[in-house]
């Protein structure tokens, strides 16, 4: 398996995280450029309707196909799960 495929597989495995306060966050988007901007707007609207929060995380694009050396920024969008 080549390095680029490894990076994609790693990213697909990242689906949730727990913050320092014990809150669970679900990854709802991973990508860049105009797709990121569109998804961010949609996630902001969804979070508002759900009464929750979103976080944006910039990630290092190294190892992803088509990104090496191009100066692109990649992002994850996380939505906070409501406590039951």
N, C-alpha and C positions, 0 to 999 in steps of 0.2 A: 504494500500500500504506500502511496506517495505521501509526502508531508502535507500537501494541501488537503488531501482527503482526511487525514488524521485531524486536522484543525476543524474541519466541517463536522466530523463525527463528535469531537469534543463539544462543540457548540450545541449540537442537537441534544446532548445529554443534560445540558444545563436547563432546567425547567422551573426550579424554585430555589429560594434562599430564605434564610432566617436572619433577621437583623439583630443588632445588639440588645434590643428591647423584647425579643422573642416574637416579633411579628413575622408572619409568613408572607412572602411575595412570590407571585407567579410571573414568569416571563411570558409576555403576550406578543412581543415583536423582537426581531433581530434583523438589522439591515442598514441601509444608508440612503443618502440623497433624498430625492423627492418622495420616494416610498416611505422613508422615515418621517418626513414632514406630514404626509397624509395620515400615516398611522398614529402619529403623536396627537394630531387634532381629534381623531376618532377616539383614541384612548382617553384623552382629557374629557370629552363629552360623556363617555361611558362611566368614567370614575365619578364624575359629577352626579350622574343619574343614580349610581350605586351608593353614593355617599362615602366614597373611599378615596385613596390617593394613588398617584402614579409616581414613579421615579424613572429618570433617564440616566443610563450609564454608558459613557463612552468607552469603547474597548479598542484594544490594539488590533489593527487589521493584519498584522504580520502572519503569514502562513495561509491566508485565504487566497484562492485563485483571483486573479485580476486586480489585486490590491497592492501587491508588493511594490514599494517604491513610488506609488502614485499619489501619496499624501491624502488619500481618502480617509474619512472618519466613519467608523461604524458604531452602531448604538444598539443597546437593549432597552426595551421599555418593560418596566415591571409594574404590576398592579397589586396593591396590598389587599390581602384577603381580610374580610371582616371576621372578627372573633365571634364565635358561636356562644 
